[in-house]
């Protein structure tokens, strides 16, 4: 009964964190991308002295301010949830998370807040160059603020630069630079920010396309589209490059996640990527069902993506769960045995310390250190528990990739028609431009589902399952706050949409 209550608490805590994070991420990428677009717009104004660019900057700045404020509100709640629902996790990783979250606070509440005030209220109070400097500082500060959050998230995916303290049951930082410059942190930051730049570009294109459809502010709309489409196209190139590097990194440090991306149960040489596929939901790691009801694959691409070698072997879920001696892959069952040794040795160490038996404590500590990297596996009940939910990971990944491939074509098409001077004659693209930003948001949310659901069952990859990370509170308490947050966040989104649409209908203050 107690175990069932604990599982219910974990499920509701995960649901609440996912709810908060997904609502929060509606606002964050728009903040990251729009901040740089504002800096570009204002730079053109300062360089040319053309007041129309100033009016254009001020309009987009109003929309940025609304989005920025609501994003901050949801982000604060997200950080508090670590302490309320995941207190064991907070205790165990507090030494690791302290530095990046403190740095994030400095950037968010010092650099961003200070220069945001000058940027938004200082148009007639400071010089042009000082105001431009403030706008650039908001853009840089916002993205550096995101860096520290993404570094912390990357550490959960690939824990480096730390050592477990058996006396305090905490992970303690040993090398800050290993954490900051881990390959997962670098690929995550560059991929997330470049995708945010693309989303913000689509937002500007969407609003501007609406003006063109209505026959309003046409000069303003074309200028906005010209800058946004170039920025979006360049950003989309970075999205592709950083996404490729992220997948290569995941193949090395989270191979089960990569296998779940492609519904790959049996490892293959010259493994292909699924272009179009329908999963067989009866398939499980413990049965012999076919993984797909239907699938079209592009041969060899997954091997190239994962290993940078054509024709190379990519392990599947079964290889990773049950082992593959031919390729030197250790199965989860062996890792679980080592993990149980680590758990038992840790308990023996604590007991010996409490009893004052120094020799037994040294022996137990040596045994623990031998198996400590498998600590998290000692809490699993069966090997299949190490497999993330394959259908959700697979479909989210392919939605993200499909939209990430199609949306840059919107920027490219707009640039082409602007260059040819035929945007007005090709009005069929304008409705596509209007809806493109919503598809961009879908791609953003799908990407985070891939990253976080694909990591399950781990709060910290290989070291701490989510069931151990939870707080010892009743599921009903988490359930109540889940629905409370659902109502509050939904109201915030409605408020943002209402304010945004009101500002958009009002339009820029054109001469």
C-alpha positions as CSV (number, residue, x, y, z in Angstrom):
1,X,0.0,0.0,0.0
2,X,2.8,2.4,0.9
3,X,4.6,1.6,-2.4
4,X,1.4,2.3,-4.3
5,X,1.0,5.7,-2.5
6,X,4.7,6.5,-3.3
7,X,4.1,5.7,-7.0
8,X,1.0,7.9,-7.1
9,X,3.0,10.7,-5.6
10,X,5.8,10.3,-8.2
11,X,3.3,10.3,-11.0
12,X,1.5,13.4,-9.9
13,X,4.8,15.2,-9.1
14,X,6.1,14.3,-12.6
15,X,2.8,15.5,-14.1
16,X,2.9,18.8,-12.2
17,X,6.5,19.5,-13.2
18,X,5.8,18.7,-16.8
19,X,2.7,20.9,-16.7
20,X,4.7,23.8,-15.3
21,X,7.7,23.3,-17.6
22,X,5.5,23.1,-20.8
23,X,3.6,26.3,-19.9
24,X,6.8,28.0,-19.0
25,X,8.3,27.1,-22.3
26,X,5.6,28.8,-24.2
27,X,7.2,32.1,-23.1
28,X,10.9,31.4,-22.8
29,X,11.9,30.7,-26.5
30,X,10.0,33.8,-27.6
31,X,11.9,35.9,-25.0
32,X,15.3,34.4,-26.1
33,X,14.7,35.0,-29.8
34,X,12.8,38.3,-29.7
35,X,15.5,39.9,-27.5
36,X,18.0,39.6,-30.3
37,X,15.5,40.7,-33.0
38,X,14.9,43.8,-31.0
39,X,18.6,44.4,-30.9
40,X,18.9,44.0,-34.7
41,X,15.9,46.3,-35.3
42,X,17.3,49.0,-33.0
43,X,20.8,48.7,-34.4
44,X,19.4,49.5,-37.9
45,X,17.6,52.5,-36.4
46,X,20.8,53.8,-34.7
47,X,22.8,53.3,-37.9
48,X,20.3,54.8,-40.3
49,X,18.6,57.4,-38.0
50,X,15.3,56.4,-39.7
51,X,12.5,56.9,-37.2
52,X,10.4,54.1,-38.8
53,X,12.9,51.6,-37.5
54,X,12.5,53.1,-34.0
55,X,8.7,52.8,-34.2
56,X,9.1,49.2,-35.4
57,X,11.4,48.4,-32.5
58,X,9.1,49.9,-30.0
59,X,6.2,47.9,-31.3
60,X,7.9,44.5,-31.0
61,X,9.3,45.6,-27.6
62,X,5.8,45.9,-26.2
63,X,5.0,42.4,-27.2
64,X,8.4,41.2,-25.8
65,X,7.7,42.9,-22.4
66,X,4.3,41.1,-22.0
67,X,5.9,37.8,-22.8
68,X,8.9,38.4,-20.6
69,X,6.8,39.2,-17.5
70,X,4.7,36.1,-17.7
71,X,7.7,33.9,-18.4
72,X,9.4,35.0,-15.2
73,X,6.3,34.2,-13.2
74,X,6.0,30.6,-14.4
75,X,9.8,30.1,-14.1
76,X,9.8,31.0,-10.4
77,X,7.1,28.4,-9.7
78,X,9.1,25.8,-11.6
79,X,12.2,26.3,-9.3
80,X,10.1,26.1,-6.2
81,X,8.8,22.7,-7.2
82,X,12.2,21.2,-6.7
83,X,11.9,21.8,-3.0
84,X,8.3,20.9,-2.6
85,X,7.9,17.7,-4.7
86,X,11.5,16.6,-5.1
87,X,13.1,17.3,-1.7
88,X,15.3,14.2,-1.8
89,X,16.6,15.2,-5.2
90,X,17.1,18.8,-4.0
91,X,19.2,17.5,-1.1
92,X,21.3,15.2,-3.2
93,X,22.1,17.7,-6.0
94,X,22.1,21.0,-4.1
95,X,25.8,21.3,-4.2
96,X,25.8,20.8,-8.0
97,X,22.8,23.0,-8.8
98,X,23.8,25.8,-6.4
99,X,26.4,27.4,-8.7
100,X,24.5,27.5,-12.0
101,X,21.2,28.5,-10.4
102,X,23.0,31.3,-8.5
103,X,24.6,32.5,-11.7
104,X,21.2,32.3,-13.4
105,X,19.8,34.5,-10.7
106,X,22.5,37.1,-11.1
107,X,21.9,37.3,-14.9
108,X,18.1,37.2,-14.6
109,X,17.7,39.6,-11.8
110,X,20.7,41.9,-12.2
111,X,21.6,42.2,-15.9
112,X,18.2,41.5,-17.4
113,X,16.2,43.5,-14.9
114,X,18.5,46.5,-14.8
115,X,18.9,46.8,-18.5
116,X,15.3,45.9,-19.2
117,X,14.2,49.0,-17.3
118,X,16.5,51.2,-19.4
119,X,15.4,49.5,-22.6
120,X,11.7,49.8,-22.0
121,X,11.5,53.2,-20.2
122,X,14.6,55.0,-21.3
123,X,13.9,56.0,-24.9
124,X,13.8,59.7,-24.2
125,X,16.0,59.6,-21.1
126,X,19.3,58.2,-22.3
127,X,21.3,58.5,-25.4
128,X,20.7,56.4,-28.5
129,X,23.9,54.4,-28.0
130,X,23.2,53.8,-24.3
131,X,19.7,52.6,-25.2
132,X,21.0,50.3,-27.9
133,X,23.6,49.0,-25.4
134,X,20.9,48.2,-23.0
135,X,18.9,46.4,-25.6
136,X,21.9,44.2,-26.5
137,X,22.5,43.5,-22.8
138,X,19.0,42.3,-22.4
139,X,19.4,40.0,-25.3
140,X,22.8,38.7,-24.1
141,X,21.7,38.5,-20.5
142,X,18.5,36.6,-21.3
143,X,20.4,34.0,-23.3
144,X,23.1,33.7,-20.7
145,X,20.4,33.2,-18.1
146,X,19.1,30.3,-20.1
147,X,22.6,28.9,-20.3
148,X,22.8,28.1,-16.6
149,X,19.4,26.4,-16.5
150,X,20.4,24.3,-19.5
151,X,23.7,23.4,-17.9
152,X,21.9,22.1,-14.8
153,X,19.5,20.1,-17.0
154,X,22.4,18.8,-19.0
155,X,24.1,17.5,-15.8
156,X,20.9,15.5,-15.1
157,X,21.3,13.9,-18.5
158,X,25.1,13.3,-18.2
159,X,26.4,13.7,-14.6
160,X,30.1,14.8,-14.7
161,X,32.4,16.9,-12.5
162,X,31.2,15.5,-9.2
163,X,31.7,12.8,-6.6
164,X,29.1,11.1,-4.3
165,X,29.6,11.8,-0.6
166,X,28.5,8.7,1.3
167,X,28.5,10.4,4.7
168,X,25.9,13.0,3.6
169,X,24.3,11.1,0.7
170,X,24.9,14.0,-1.6
171,X,26.6,14.6,-5.0
172,X,29.3,17.2,-4.5
173,X,30.9,19.3,-7.2
174,X,34.6,18.5,-8.0
175,X,35.1,20.4,-11.3
176,X,32.8,23.3,-12.3
177,X,34.3,23.5,-15.7
178,X,33.6,19.9,-16.5
179,X,29.9,20.6,-15.7
180,X,29.8,23.8,-17.7
181,X,31.6,22.5,-20.8
182,X,30.2,19.0,-20.9
183,X,29.3,17.9,-24.4
184,X,25.6,17.6,-23.4
185,X,25.6,21.1,-22.0
186,X,27.2,22.6,-25.1
187,X,24.9,20.8,-27.6
188,X,21.8,21.5,-25.4
189,X,22.4,25.2,-25.1
190,X,23.2,25.8,-28.7
191,X,20.3,23.7,-29.9
192,X,17.8,25.2,-27.6
193,X,18.8,28.8,-28.2
194,X,19.0,28.4,-32.0
195,X,15.5,26.8,-32.1
196,X,14.3,29.8,-29.9
197,X,15.7,32.2,-32.5
198,X,13.7,30.4,-35.2
199,X,10.5,30.5,-33.2
200,X,10.8,34.2,-32.6
201,X,11.4,34.8,-36.3
202,X,8.3,32.9,-37.1
203,X,6.4,34.9,-34.5
204,X,7.4,38.2,-36.3
205,X,6.6,36.6,-39.7
206,X,3.2,35.5,-38.3
207,X,2.1,38.9,-37.0
208,X,3.5,40.7,-40.0
209,X,1.7,38.3,-42.4
210,X,-1.6,39.0,-40.6
211,X,-1.0,42.8,-41.2
212,X,-0.4,42.1,-44.9
213,X,-3.6,40.0,-45.2
214,X,-5.5,42.9,-43.6
215,X,-3.8,45.5,-45.8
216,X,-2.5,47.3,-42.8
217,X,1.0,48.6,-41.9
218,X,2.4,47.0,-45.1
219,X,5.8,48.8,-45.1
220,X,6.3,48.0,-41.4
221,X,5.4,44.3,-42.0
222,X,7.7,43.9,-45.0
223,X,10.6,45.4,-43.0
224,X,9.9,43.1,-40.0
225,X,9.7,40.1,-42.3
226,X,13.0,40.9,-44.1
227,X,15.0,40.9,-40.8
228,X,13.1,38.0,-39.2
229,X,13.3,35.7,-42.2
230,X,17.1,36.2,-42.5
231,X,17.5,35.6,-38.8
232,X,15.2,32.6,-38.9
233,X,17.0,31.0,-41.9
234,X,20.4,31.4,-40.2
235,X,19.0,30.0,-37.0
236,X,17.5,27.0,-38.7
237,X,20.9,26.1,-40.1
238,X,22.2,26.1,-36.5
239,X,19.2,24.1,-35.4
240,X,20.2,21.4,-37.9
241,X,23.9,21.4,-37.0
242,X,23.3,21.4,-33.3
243,X,20.6,18.8,-33.5
244,X,22.9,16.5,-35.3
245,X,25.6,17.0,-32.7
246,X,23.1,16.5,-29.9
247,X,22.0,13.1,-31.4
248,X,25.7,12.0,-31.7
249,X,26.3,12.9,-28.1
250,X,23.1,11.1,-26.9
251,X,24.3,8.0,-28.8
252,X,27.4,7.9,-26.5
253,X,25.9,8.9,-23.2
254,X,22.2,7.9,-23.4
255,X,22.0,5.1,-26.0
256,X,18.6,3.8,-24.7
257,X,17.1,7.3,-25.4
258,X,18.5,7.2,-29.0
259,X,17.0,3.7,-29.5
260,X,13.7,5.0,-28.3
261,X,13.9,7.9,-30.8
262,X,13.7,5.3,-33.6
263,X,11.8,2.5,-32.0
264,X,14.9,0.4,-32.5
265,X,14.6,-2.8,-30.4
266,X,17.2,-5.0,-32.2
267,X,20.5,-3.5,-33.0
268,X,21.5,-3.1,-36.6
269,X,24.5,-2.4,-38.8
270,X,23.9,0.3,-41.3
271,X,20.8,1.3,-39.2
272,X,18.3,3.6,-40.9
273,X,16.1,6.5,-39.7
274,X,12.4,6.0,-39.8
275,X,11.0,8.6,-42.2
276,X,7.4,7.6,-41.7
277,X,6.2,4.9,-39.3
278,X,3.4,3.6,-37.1
279,X,4.4,1.8,-34.0
280,X,3.0,-1.5,-32.8
281,X,1.8,-0.6,-29.3
282,X,1.7,-4.3,-28.4
283,X,5.5,-4.3,-28.7
284,X,7.4,-4.5,-25.5
285,X,11.0,-5.3,-24.6
286,X,9.9,-8.6,-23.1
287,X,8.0,-9.9,-26.2
288,X,8.7,-10.8,-29.8
289,X,6.1,-8.6,-31.5
290,X,7.2,-6.5,-34.5
291,X,8.1,-2.9,-33.5
292,X,6.2,-1.3,-36.4
293,X,2.9,-1.9,-38.1
294,X,4.3,0.2,-41.0
295,X,7.6,1.9,-41.5
296,X,9.6,3.6,-44.2
297,X,13.3,4.0,-43.4
298,X,16.2,5.8,-44.9
299,X,19.0,3.2,-44.7
300,X,22.3,4.0,-43.0
301,X,21.5,7.4,-41.7
302,X,21.2,6.4,-38.0
303,X,24.6,4.7,-38.1
304,X,26.2,7.8,-39.6
305,X,24.3,10.1,-37.1
306,X,25.2,8.0,-34.0
307,X,28.8,6.9,-34.7
308,X,29.9,9.1,-37.6
309,X,30.8,5.8,-39.5
310,X,28.7,4.4,-42.4
311,X,27.5,0.9,-41.8
312,X,28.4,0.9,-38.1
313,X,26.4,-1.0,-35.5
314,X,23.7,0.9,-33.5
315,X,22.5,-1.0,-30.4
316,X,18.8,-1.4,-29.9
317,X,16.8,-1.5,-26.7
318,X,17.1,-5.3,-26.3
319,X,20.9,-5.1,-26.7
320,X,21.1,-2.4,-24.0
321,X,18.7,-4.1,-21.6
322,X,19.9,-7.7,-21.9
323,X,23.5,-7.0,-23.1
324,X,25.3,-7.9,-26.3
325,X,28.6,-9.7,-25.8
326,X,29.6,-9.4,-29.4
327,X,29.7,-5.6,-29.2
328,X,30.8,-5.4,-25.5
329,X,27.5,-4.0,-24.3
330,X,26.7,-4.7,-20.6
331,X,23.1,-5.5,-19.9
332,X,20.9,-3.7,-17.4
333,X,20.6,-6.9,-15.3
334,X,24.4,-6.8,-14.6
335,X,24.3,-3.1,-13.8
336,X,21.4,-3.8,-11.4
337,X,23.5,-6.4,-9.6
338,X,26.4,-3.9,-9.3
339,X,23.9,-1.3,-8.2
340,X,22.5,-3.5,-5.4
341,X,26.1,-4.1,-4.3
342,X,26.5,-0.3,-4.1
343,X,23.3,0.2,-2.1
344,X,24.2,-2.6,0.3
345,X,27.8,-1.3,0.7
346,X,26.5,2.2,1.4
347,X,24.1,0.8,4.1
348,X,26.9,-1.2,5.6
349,X,29.2,1.8,5.6
350,X,26.6,3.9,7.5
351,X,26.0,1.2,10.0
352,X,29.7,0.7,10.6
353,X,30.2,4.5,11.1
354,X,27.3,4.6,13.6
355,X,28.8,1.7,15.5
356,X,32.3,3.2,15.5
357,X,33.8,0.2,13.6
358,X,36.5,1.9,11.5
359,X,37.8,-1.2,9.8
360,X,34.3,-2.3,8.7
361,X,33.6,1.2,7.5
362,X,36.8,1.3,5.4
363,X,35.9,-2.1,3.8
364,X,32.3,-1.0,3.1
365,X,33.5,2.3,1.6
366,X,35.9,0.5,-0.7
367,X,33.1,-1.8,-1.9
368,X,30.8,1.2,-2.4
369,X,33.4,3.1,-4.5
370,X,33.9,0.0,-6.6
371,X,30.2,0.0,-7.7
372,X,29.2,3.6,-7.0
373,X,28.7,4.5,-10.7
374,X,25.9,1.9,-10.8
375,X,24.1,3.2,-7.7
376,X,20.9,4.1,-9.4
377,X,20.4,0.7,-11.0
378,X,20.2,-0.8,-7.5
379,X,16.8,0.7,-7.1
380,X,15.3,-0.8,-10.2
381,X,13.1,-3.9,-9.9
382,X,13.6,-5.3,-13.3
383,X,15.7,-4.5,-16.4
384,X,12.8,-3.3,-18.5
385,X,12.2,-0.4,-16.1
386,X,15.3,1.3,-17.6
387,X,13.5,1.8,-20.9
388,X,11.7,5.1,-21.4
389,X,8.1,5.2,-22.8
390,X,8.9,4.4,-26.5
391,X,5.8,5.6,-28.2
392,X,5.8,9.0,-26.7
393,X,9.5,9.5,-27.3
394,X,9.3,8.2,-30.8
395,X,6.4,10.3,-32.0
396,X,7.6,13.5,-30.2
397,X,11.0,13.1,-31.8
398,X,9.6,12.6,-35.3
399,X,7.2,15.5,-34.9
400,X,10.1,17.8,-33.8
401,X,12.3,16.7,-36.7
402,X,9.5,17.0,-39.3
403,X,8.6,20.5,-38.2
404,X,12.2,21.5,-37.8
405,X,12.7,20.5,-41.5
406,X,9.6,22.3,-42.9
407,X,9.6,25.5,-40.9
408,X,12.9,26.9,-42.4
409,X,11.2,26.7,-45.8
410,X,8.8,29.3,-44.6
411,X,11.6,31.7,-44.0
412,X,13.2,30.8,-47.3
413,X,10.0,31.3,-49.2
414,X,9.4,34.8,-47.7
415,X,12.9,35.9,-48.5
416,X,12.5,34.7,-52.1
417,X,9.2,36.6,-52.6
418,X,10.6,39.7,-50.9
419,X,13.7,39.6,-53.1
420,X,11.5,39.2,-56.2
421,X,9.1,41.9,-55.0
422,X,6.2,39.5,-55.5
423,X,5.0,38.9,-51.9
424,X,1.9,40.8,-52.6
425,X,1.1,38.6,-55.7
426,X,1.8,35.4,-53.8
427,X,-0.7,35.9,-51.0
428,X,-1.2,32.1,-50.6
429,X,1.9,32.1,-48.4
430,X,0.5,34.6,-45.9
431,X,-1.9,32.2,-44.1
432,X,1.0,29.7,-43.9
433,X,3.1,32.4,-42.3
434,X,0.4,33.2,-39.8
435,X,0.1,29.6,-38.5
436,X,3.8,28.9,-38.7
437,X,4.5,30.2,-35.2
438,X,2.0,27.7,-33.7
439,X,3.8,24.9,-35.5
440,X,7.0,26.2,-34.1
441,X,5.6,26.0,-30.6
442,X,4.6,22.4,-31.2
443,X,8.1,21.6,-32.3
444,X,9.5,23.3,-29.1
445,X,7.3,21.3,-26.8
446,X,7.9,18.1,-28.6
447,X,11.7,18.6,-28.3
448,X,11.4,18.9,-24.5
449,X,9.2,15.8,-24.4
450,X,12.0,14.0,-26.2
451,X,14.6,15.2,-23.8
452,X,12.8,14.6,-20.6
453,X,10.6,11.6,-21.3
454,X,13.5,9.9,-23.1
455,X,15.5,10.2,-19.9
456,X,13.1,8.2,-17.8
457,X,13.2,6.5,-15.4
458,X,16.1,8.7,-14.2
459,X,16.1,12.0,-12.4
460,X,19.9,11.8,-12.8
461,X,21.0,9.4,-15.5
462,X,22.1,6.1,-14.1
463,X,22.4,7.4,-10.5
464,X,19.0,8.4,-9.2
465,X,15.6,7.1,-10.3
466,X,12.6,9.5,-10.0
467,X,11.0,7.2,-7.4
468,X,13.9,7.8,-5.0
469,X,14.1,11.6,-5.8
470,X,10.5,12.4,-4.7
471,X,9.4,14.1,-1.5
472,X,7.7,12.1,1.2
473,X,4.3,13.8,0.8
474,X,0.8,12.6,0.1
475,X,-0.2,12.2,-3.6
476,X,-3.4,14.2,-2.8
477,X,-1.4,17.3,-1.9
478,X,0.5,17.2,-5.2
479,X,-2.8,16.5,-7.1
480,X,-4.4,19.5,-5.5
481,X,-1.6,21.9,-6.5
482,X,-1.5,20.3,-10.0
483,X,-5.1,21.4,-10.7
484,X,-4.5,24.8,-9.0
485,X,-1.5,25.4,-11.3
486,X,-3.4,24.2,-14.3
487,X,-6.0,26.8,-13.7
488,X,-3.5,29.6,-13.0
489,X,-1.3,28.9,-15.9
490,X,-4.2,28.6,-18.3
491,X,-5.4,32.0,-17.1
492,X,-2.0,33.4,-17.6
493,X,-1.9,32.1,-21.2
494,X,-5.3,33.6,-21.9
495,X,-4.1,36.9,-20.4
496,X,-1.0,36.9,-22.6
497,X,-3.0,36.1,-25.7
498,X,-5.6,38.8,-24.9
499,X,-2.9,41.4,-24.2
500,X,-0.9,40.4,-27.3
501,X,-3.8,40.4,-29.6
502,X,-4.9,43.8,-28.3
503,X,-1.4,45.2,-29.0
504,X,-1.3,43.6,-32.4
505,X,-4.7,45.0,-33.4
506,X,-3.6,48.4,-32.2
507,X,-0.5,48.1,-34.3
508,X,2.7,50.2,-34.5
509,X,2.6,53.9,-34.0
510,X,3.4,54.8,-37.6
511,X,3.7,58.4,-38.9
